[in-house]
Amino acid sequence: MAVPKGKVSKARKHSRQANWKLSMPGIVECPQCHQMKLDHHVCKNCGYYNGKQVLNLEEERKEA
């Protein structure tokens, strides 16, 4: 059975566990309305995704 040869110091253990990093989400300009939106998401301002209208936001704004 595998047994560790010696004690692993706190610095070595913590440096091995600290490999994650937070990154900024991909924010791009919408080609339709030129507002900033999250990459690979439907634009919340105009409802377009990949050049096609997916959400009809005008009807939703009238209902609210």
Summary of the structure (lengths in Angstrom):
residues: 64
radius of gyration: 23.7
end to end distance: 66.1
largest distance: 70.0
contacts: 103
relative contact order: 0.11
helix: 23%
strand: 16%
